[in-house]
Amino acid sequence: MRKLAAGNWKMNGNAAALAELTALTEAHPAPACDMLICPPATLIAQAAWATKGTRLAIGGQDCHPKASGAHTGDISAAMLKDACASYVILGHSERRADHGETDELVLAKALAAVEAGLVPVVCLGETEAQRDAGQTLAVIGEQLAGSVPAGSTAATLVIAYEPVWAIGTGRTPTLDQIAEVHSFLRVSLMKQIGGEAAGVRLLYGGSVKPSNAAEIFAVGHVDGALVGGASLKAADFGAIVAALAAA
């Protein structure tokens, strides 16, 4: 399995920021891991064009479950594919919290993504209150069961574990806590989709940065990272890519 360093730009970036992608691909023309950047929808086509012929994939940050229709302001998976995206982030905690997205909706979006030829990066994670209450594995297990399409394979699914309380806060779980969740995810996914689960990439996300990337990537069943703020600068994201390639 090739590991994956994925960057989520969230609602950040403009055309000038595409220079960071050029700097990234020039510094890492043939990394020993896969690279993915998910910029705002306004930049997807430009980013794909700017990185054409490189080892950097481009993805979306969300999609609608339907292929087309009267859904003002939404973007379908087919549209993302047409803009040359190859992945799409789904079920991020910010979408679940800010837009009330349920596991059922995330599943519908994941099915639409696969139908359109995109790889969904399905996000899971517990809140601080849920962790304090000892509910972490129960919450993640429920999200996994409800958000992942039946018949998923290593080629059609990426899972990202992002504890909600660690996103953008500078806080990270202990390495033992990350290990516990990722091991649980692998075992649970084996029960859910069978042997294909062994090859599904399990990413960790939540305040990943150059200073802690190497120790996180040394944890069992951590096959990469979904990076937020540190993906906005080529130097920072490139350092994370290098750490993953060396893991």
C-alpha positions in Angstrom: 0.0 0.0 0.0 1.2 3.5 -0.9 0.7 5.8 2.0 -1.2 9.1 1.5 -0.4 12.7 2.6 -3.6 14.6 2.1 -4.1 18.4 2.6 -7.4 20.1 3.2 -7.3 23.8 2.5 -10.8 24.3 3.9 -12.1 27.9 3.1 -8.6 29.3 2.4 -6.7 30.1 -0.7 -7.0 32.0 -4.0 -5.3 31.8 -7.4 -2.1 33.2 -6.0 -1.9 30.2 -3.6 -1.5 27.8 -6.5 2.2 28.8 -6.4 2.5 26.7 -3.3 1.4 23.6 -5.3 4.1 24.3 -7.9 6.7 24.7 -5.1 5.5 21.4 -3.6 5.7 19.4 -6.8 9.1 20.9 -7.6 10.5 19.9 -4.2 8.9 16.5 -4.3 8.7 15.4 -7.9 8.6 11.6 -7.1 7.8 11.0 -3.5 7.6 7.5 -2.0 4.0 8.2 -1.0 0.9 9.7 -2.6 0.1 13.4 -2.3 -3.3 15.0 -2.4 -4.5 18.6 -2.0 -8.1 19.5 -1.6 -8.5 23.3 -2.3 -11.7 25.3 -2.4 -14.0 24.4 -5.2 -13.1 27.7 -7.0 -9.5 26.4 -7.4 -10.0 22.8 -8.3 -9.8 23.1 -12.1 -6.9 25.6 -11.9 -5.1 23.4 -9.4 -5.5 20.3 -11.6 -4.2 22.3 -14.6 -1.2 23.7 -12.6 -0.2 20.2 -11.4 -0.9 18.3 -14.6 1.8 15.7 -15.2 3.0 15.7 -11.6 2.5 13.2 -8.7 0.1 15.6 -6.9 -3.6 14.6 -7.0 -6.4 17.2 -6.5 -9.6 16.6 -4.7 -12.8 18.3 -3.5 -13.9 19.1 0.0 -17.6 17.9 -0.4 -20.1 16.9 -2.9 -23.9 16.6 -3.2 -25.4 13.1 -3.3 -27.2 13.7 -6.5 -25.6 14.0 -9.9 -27.4 17.1 -11.0 -30.6 19.1 -10.3 -32.1 22.2 -8.6 -29.6 22.4 -5.7 -28.3 26.0 -5.8 -24.8 26.4 -4.5 -24.0 22.6 -4.4 -21.5 20.7 -6.5 -22.0 17.1 -7.6 -19.3 14.4 -7.6 -19.6 14.3 -11.4 -18.8 18.0 -11.6 -15.7 17.5 -9.4 -14.6 14.7 -11.7 -15.1 16.9 -14.7 -12.9 19.5 -13.0 -10.2 16.8 -12.9 -10.5 16.0 -9.2 -9.8 12.4 -8.2 -10.8 12.4 -4.5 -13.4 14.1 -2.3 -13.4 14.6 1.5 -16.7 13.6 3.0 -18.2 13.8 6.5 -15.6 16.1 7.9 -16.5 17.1 11.4 -16.9 20.7 10.3 -19.5 19.6 7.8 -21.2 17.3 10.3 -21.3 20.2 12.9 -21.9 23.2 10.8 -24.3 21.6 8.3 -25.9 18.9 10.4 -24.6 16.1 8.1 -25.6 12.6 9.3 -24.0 9.3 8.6 -26.8 8.5 6.2 -26.0 11.7 4.2 -22.3 11.0 4.2 -23.0 7.4 2.9 -25.2 8.8 0.1 -22.4 11.2 -0.9 -19.8 8.4 -0.7 -21.9 6.3 -3.1 -22.2 9.2 -5.5 -18.5 9.8 -5.3 -17.7 6.3 -6.2 -20.3 6.3 -9.0 -18.6 9.4 -10.5 -15.1 7.8 -10.3 -13.8 9.7 -7.2 -12.3 8.2 -4.1 -14.1 9.3 -1.0 -12.0 10.2 2.0 -14.6 9.5 4.8 -13.9 11.4 8.0 -14.7 10.0 11.5 -14.1 11.4 14.9 -15.3 12.0 18.5 -15.9 15.3 20.3 -14.1 16.1 23.5 -17.2 15.4 25.6 -17.6 12.0 23.9 -13.9 11.1 24.6 -14.2 12.2 28.2 -17.3 10.0 28.6 -15.4 7.0 27.3 -17.5 6.8 24.1 -14.8 7.2 21.5 -14.8 3.7 20.0 -18.6 3.5 20.1 -19.0 6.8 18.3 -16.4 6.0 15.7 -17.8 2.5 15.2 -21.2 3.9 14.6 -19.9 6.5 12.1 -17.9 3.8 10.3 -20.9 1.5 10.0 -23.2 4.2 8.8 -20.9 6.2 6.5 -19.0 3.6 4.5 -20.5 2.0 1.4 -20.9 -1.8 1.2 -18.5 -3.3 -1.2 -15.9 -0.7 -0.7 -12.4 -1.7 -1.7 -8.8 -0.4 -1.1 -9.1 1.4 -4.4 -12.5 3.1 -3.6 -12.1 4.2 0.0 -9.9 6.2 2.3 -10.8 6.6 6.0 -9.6 9.6 8.1 -9.7 9.6 11.8 -9.9 13.2 13.1 -10.7 13.7 16.8 -12.9 16.8 16.7 -11.2 18.3 19.7 -7.8 18.1 18.0 -8.7 19.9 14.7 -7.1 23.3 14.5 -6.4 23.4 18.3 -2.8 22.4 18.4 -3.8 19.5 20.6 -3.2 15.9 19.6 -4.2 12.6 21.2 -1.4 10.5 22.7 0.3 8.0 20.4 -1.4 5.2 22.4 -4.8 6.8 21.8 -4.2 7.1 18.1 -3.0 3.5 18.0 -6.1 2.3 19.8 -8.5 4.0 17.4 -6.6 3.0 14.2 -6.4 -0.6 15.3 -10.1 -0.6 16.1 -10.8 0.9 12.7 -8.8 -1.8 10.9 -10.6 -4.6 12.8 -14.0 -3.0 12.4 -13.5 -2.4 8.7 -12.4 -6.1 8.2 -15.8 -7.1 9.7 -17.6 -4.6 7.5 -16.0 -5.1 4.1 -13.8 -8.2 4.5 -10.3 -8.7 3.3 -10.2 -5.5 1.3 -9.9 -3.6 4.6 -6.3 -4.6 4.9 -5.4 -2.3 2.0 -7.7 0.7 2.9 -5.6 3.6 3.9 -6.3 4.9 7.4 -5.3 8.5 7.8 -4.8 10.5 11.1 -5.9 14.1 11.1 -5.9 16.8 13.8 -3.1 19.3 14.3 -0.6 17.3 12.2 2.5 19.4 11.6 6.2 18.9 10.7 7.2 18.6 14.3 5.0 15.7 15.2 4.5 13.9 11.9 7.2 11.3 12.2 6.1 10.0 15.6 2.5 9.8 14.4 3.5 7.9 11.2 5.4 5.4 13.4 2.1 4.3 15.0 0.6 1.0 13.7 -2.2 1.3 11.1 -1.5 4.9 10.4 -1.2 5.1 6.6 -0.9 8.8 6.2 -2.4 12.1 7.3 -5.2 14.5 6.5 -3.6 17.8 7.2 -5.3 21.2 7.7 -3.4 24.4 8.2 0.0 22.9 7.6 -1.0 22.0 4.0 -1.3 25.6 3.0 2.4 26.1 2.7 4.6 23.9 0.5 7.5 23.9 3.0 5.3 22.6 5.9 3.3 20.1 3.8 6.5 19.0 2.1 8.1 18.2 5.5 5.1 16.1 6.3 5.3 14.3 3.0 9.0 13.6 3.6 8.2 12.2 7.1 5.6 9.9 5.6 7.9 8.7 2.8 10.5 7.8 5.4 8.1 6.0 7.7 
